[in-house]
Amino acid sequence: MAQSAERMLMNEFKALSKETWTNIELINDNVFEWSVALIVLNPDSLYYGGYFKAKLTFPKNYPFLPPDFQFIRPLYHPNIYPNGKLCISILHPPGDDETSGETAAERWSPVQRVESVLISVLSLLDDPEVSSPANVDAGVMLRNKPDEYKRLVKKDLDISKGDIPKGFVMPTHDTAFKKKDDEHDFDMSWEDSDVESFGGSESDIDEEMDSDFEGEADDDEDEDEK
Protein backbone atom coordinates (compact mmCIF):
# COMPACT_ATOMS: atom_id res chain seq x y z
CA MET A 1 0.00 0.00 0.00
CA ALA A 2 2.88 2.39 0.76
CA GLN A 3 4.21 1.92 -2.78
CA SER A 4 0.79 2.76 -4.21
CA ALA A 5 0.61 5.89 -2.04
CA GLU A 6 4.11 6.90 -3.11
CA ARG A 7 3.22 6.52 -6.78
CA MET A 8 0.02 8.53 -6.40
CA LEU A 9 1.71 11.29 -4.45
CA MET A 10 4.48 11.62 -7.00
CA ASN A 11 1.91 11.98 -9.78
CA GLU A 12 0.06 14.62 -7.78
CA PHE A 13 3.32 16.40 -7.00
CA LYS A 14 4.27 16.55 -10.68
CA ALA A 15 0.84 17.92 -11.62
CA LEU A 16 0.82 20.58 -8.91
CA SER A 17 4.39 21.60 -9.73
CA LYS A 18 3.02 23.08 -12.96
CA GLU A 19 0.50 25.29 -11.15
CA THR A 20 1.23 28.95 -10.51
CA TRP A 21 -0.99 29.33 -7.42
CA THR A 22 1.24 27.10 -5.30
CA ASN A 23 4.97 26.48 -4.98
CA ILE A 24 5.85 23.01 -3.71
CA GLU A 25 9.00 21.04 -2.92
CA LEU A 26 9.72 17.66 -1.39
CA ILE A 27 11.36 17.79 2.03
CA ASN A 28 14.57 15.73 1.99
CA ASP A 29 13.35 14.04 -1.23
CA ASN A 30 10.60 12.39 0.81
CA VAL A 31 7.35 12.19 -1.19
CA PHE A 32 5.41 11.89 2.09
CA GLU A 33 6.55 15.34 3.26
CA TRP A 34 5.97 18.45 1.19
CA SER A 35 6.92 22.07 1.67
CA VAL A 36 3.99 24.09 0.31
CA ALA A 37 3.43 27.76 -0.36
CA LEU A 38 -0.09 28.97 -1.04
CA ILE A 39 -0.34 32.04 -3.27
CA VAL A 40 -3.61 33.96 -3.15
CA LEU A 41 -4.63 35.09 -6.63
CA ASN A 42 -8.07 36.57 -5.91
CA PRO A 43 -7.58 40.37 -6.08
CA ASP A 44 -10.61 40.88 -3.83
CA SER A 45 -9.08 38.77 -1.06
CA LEU A 46 -7.58 40.29 2.08
CA TYR A 47 -4.73 37.84 1.49
CA TYR A 48 -4.06 38.75 -2.15
CA GLY A 49 -0.37 38.67 -2.97
CA GLY A 50 0.54 36.58 0.07
CA TYR A 51 3.04 33.72 0.07
CA PHE A 52 1.91 31.45 2.88
CA LYS A 53 4.27 28.60 3.69
CA ALA A 54 3.06 25.31 5.12
CA LYS A 55 4.02 21.68 5.54
CA LEU A 56 2.01 18.71 4.31
CA THR A 57 2.66 15.29 5.87
CA PHE A 58 1.02 12.23 4.33
CA PRO A 59 0.19 8.87 5.96
CA LYS A 60 1.60 5.71 4.39
CA ASN A 61 -1.93 4.58 3.54
CA TYR A 62 -2.83 7.76 1.66
CA PRO A 63 -5.43 8.39 0.20
CA PHE A 64 -7.44 6.38 2.71
CA LEU A 65 -6.51 8.84 5.46
CA PRO A 66 -5.99 12.60 5.05
CA PRO A 67 -2.69 14.44 5.15
CA ASP A 68 -1.69 16.75 7.97
CA PHE A 69 -1.47 20.45 7.06
CA GLN A 70 0.31 23.07 9.17
CA PHE A 71 1.24 26.67 8.40
CA ILE A 72 4.88 27.43 9.14
CA ARG A 73 3.89 30.94 10.24
CA PRO A 74 0.52 30.70 12.04
CA LEU A 75 -2.03 33.19 10.72
CA TYR A 76 -4.44 35.16 12.90
CA HIS A 77 -7.62 33.47 11.71
CA PRO A 78 -10.67 31.93 13.41
CA ASN A 79 -9.94 28.45 12.01
CA ILE A 80 -6.17 28.34 12.52
CA TYR A 81 -4.70 27.21 15.83
CA PRO A 82 -1.77 29.13 17.36
CA ASN A 83 0.57 26.32 16.22
CA GLY A 84 -0.48 26.76 12.57
CA LYS A 85 -2.73 23.71 12.29
CA LEU A 86 -6.21 24.00 10.83
CA CYS A 87 -9.71 23.26 11.95
CA ILE A 88 -11.19 22.23 8.61
CA SER A 89 -13.51 19.34 7.81
CA ILE A 90 -11.69 18.05 4.74
CA LEU A 91 -8.68 17.11 6.91
CA HIS A 92 -10.77 15.08 9.36
CA PRO A 93 -10.81 11.26 9.01
CA PRO A 94 -13.49 9.67 6.81
CA GLY A 95 -17.01 8.94 8.01
CA ASP A 96 -19.78 10.69 9.93
CA ASP A 97 -18.87 12.21 13.28
CA GLU A 98 -21.73 12.45 15.76
CA THR A 99 -19.74 14.60 18.19
CA SER A 100 -19.03 17.43 15.74
CA GLY A 101 -22.08 16.86 13.57
CA GLU A 102 -19.91 16.60 10.46
CA THR A 103 -21.15 14.25 7.76
CA ALA A 104 -18.96 11.96 5.69
CA ALA A 105 -19.57 14.23 2.69
CA GLU A 106 -17.85 17.11 4.51
CA ARG A 107 -14.84 15.13 5.71
CA TRP A 108 -11.93 13.43 3.97
CA SER A 109 -12.59 10.61 1.54
CA PRO A 110 -10.23 8.58 -0.68
CA VAL A 111 -11.44 10.48 -3.76
CA GLN A 112 -10.00 13.73 -2.40
CA ARG A 113 -6.64 15.01 -3.60
CA VAL A 114 -3.90 17.35 -2.42
CA GLU A 115 -5.32 19.93 -4.78
CA SER A 116 -8.70 19.63 -3.04
CA VAL A 117 -7.05 20.29 0.33
CA LEU A 118 -5.10 23.33 -0.86
CA ILE A 119 -8.10 24.89 -2.58
CA SER A 120 -10.18 24.31 0.57
CA VAL A 121 -7.54 26.04 2.67
CA LEU A 122 -7.44 29.01 0.30
CA SER A 123 -11.24 29.25 0.44
CA LEU A 124 -11.19 29.05 4.22
CA LEU A 125 -8.92 32.08 4.52
CA ASP A 126 -11.58 34.44 3.16
CA ASP A 127 -14.62 32.48 4.33
CA PRO A 128 -13.90 31.47 7.95
CA GLU A 129 -16.22 29.27 9.97
CA VAL A 130 -16.78 31.35 13.10
CA SER A 131 -19.37 29.11 14.75
CA SER A 132 -16.69 26.71 16.00
CA PRO A 133 -13.42 28.63 15.91
CA ALA A 134 -10.00 27.19 16.65
CA ASN A 135 -8.90 30.70 17.63
CA VAL A 136 -11.76 32.15 19.68
CA ASP A 137 -10.17 35.60 19.96
CA ALA A 138 -9.86 35.88 16.20
CA GLY A 139 -13.50 34.82 15.76
CA VAL A 140 -14.69 37.44 18.25
CA MET A 141 -12.54 40.14 16.66
CA LEU A 142 -13.82 39.32 13.19
CA ARG A 143 -17.40 39.78 14.39
CA ASN A 144 -16.95 42.79 16.66
CA LYS A 145 -13.89 44.65 15.36
CA PRO A 146 -13.59 43.83 11.63
CA ASP A 147 -11.27 46.76 10.93
CA GLU A 148 -8.82 45.60 13.60
CA TYR A 149 -9.08 42.06 12.24
CA LYS A 150 -8.20 43.32 8.75
CA ARG A 151 -5.20 45.16 10.18
CA LEU A 152 -3.85 41.92 11.66
CA VAL A 153 -4.48 40.08 8.39
CA LYS A 154 -2.51 42.80 6.59
CA LYS A 155 0.31 42.29 9.06
CA ASP A 156 0.38 38.53 8.35
CA LEU A 157 0.26 39.28 4.63
CA ASP A 158 3.24 41.60 4.78
CA ILE A 159 5.26 39.12 6.86
CA SER A 160 4.49 36.32 4.40
CA LYS A 161 6.09 38.26 1.56
CA GLY A 162 9.40 37.93 3.35
CA ASP A 163 9.24 34.18 2.66
CA ILE A 164 9.16 34.60 -1.12
CA PRO A 165 12.29 32.81 -2.41
CA LYS A 166 14.94 34.91 -4.08
CA GLY A 167 14.37 34.89 -7.81
CA PHE A 168 10.83 33.52 -7.53
CA VAL A 169 8.40 35.45 -9.73
CA MET A 170 5.10 35.88 -7.93
CA PRO A 171 2.07 35.26 -10.16
CA THR A 172 -0.73 37.78 -10.29
CA HIS A 173 -4.44 37.66 -11.01
CA ASP A 174 -3.66 38.27 -14.68
CA THR A 175 -1.07 35.49 -14.99
CA ALA A 176 -2.88 32.96 -12.78
CA PHE A 177 -3.36 30.28 -15.40
CA LYS A 178 -0.06 30.45 -17.19
CA LYS A 179 1.19 27.05 -16.10
CA LYS A 180 4.81 26.12 -15.56
CA ASP A 181 6.04 23.50 -18.03
CA ASP A 182 9.41 21.87 -18.59
CA GLU A 183 9.29 22.47 -22.33
CA HIS A 184 7.07 25.48 -22.93
CA ASP A 185 4.56 27.81 -21.34
CA PHE A 186 0.96 26.79 -21.55
CA ASP A 187 -1.64 29.56 -21.54
CA MET A 188 -5.08 28.81 -20.17
CA SER A 189 -7.73 31.46 -20.43
CA TRP A 190 -10.16 32.15 -17.60
CA GLU A 191 -13.01 30.94 -19.79
CA ASP A 192 -11.32 27.56 -20.35
CA SER A 193 -10.59 26.95 -16.67
CA ASP A 194 -12.69 24.50 -14.68
CA VAL A 195 -11.56 25.97 -11.37
CA GLU A 196 -11.62 29.68 -12.00
CA SER A 197 -10.10 30.82 -8.75
CA PHE A 198 -7.13 28.47 -8.70
CA GLY A 199 -6.72 26.40 -11.87
CA GLY A 200 -5.92 22.75 -12.31
CA SER A 201 -7.59 19.49 -13.23
CA GLU A 202 -7.64 16.22 -11.37
CA SER A 203 -8.87 13.93 -14.16
CA ASP A 204 -5.46 12.44 -14.91
CA ILE A 205 -4.84 11.65 -11.26
CA ASP A 206 -8.35 10.19 -10.94
CA GLU A 207 -7.46 7.74 -13.71
CA GLU A 208 -4.22 6.87 -11.92
CA MET A 209 -6.09 6.20 -8.68
CA ASP A 210 -8.65 4.00 -10.44
CA SER A 211 -5.78 2.06 -11.98
CA ASP A 212 -4.15 1.63 -8.58
CA PHE A 213 -7.36 0.34 -7.02
CA GLU A 214 -7.89 -2.12 -9.89
CA GLY A 215 -4.30 -3.32 -9.51
CA GLU A 216 -4.73 -3.85 -5.78
CA ALA A 217 -7.97 -5.73 -6.39
CA ASP A 218 -6.25 -8.02 -8.92
CA ASP A 219 -3.47 -8.66 -6.41
CA ASP A 220 -6.03 -9.65 -3.78
CA GLU A 221 -7.73 -12.06 -6.22
CA ASP A 222 -4.40 -13.67 -7.10
CA GLU A 223 -3.65 -14.09 -3.42
CA ASP A 224 -7.05 -15.75 -2.83
CA GLU A 225 -6.43 -18.20 -5.65
CA LYS A 226 -3.17 -19.27 -4.02
QUITASUL-V498179 format. One line per field, one symbol per residue. burial: + if it has 24 or more other ideal C-beta (glycine too) atoms within 12 Angstrom, else -. A space follows every 10 residues. Layout:
burial: ???
//
This chain:
burial: ---+++-+++ +++-++++++ ++++-+---- ++++++++++ ++--++++++ ++++++++-- -+++-+++++ ++++++++++ ---+++++++ ++++------ ------++++ -+++++++++ ++++++-+++ --+++--++- ++------+- -++--++--+ +-+------+ +-+--+++++ -------+-- ----+-++++ -+--+--++- -+-------- ------
//
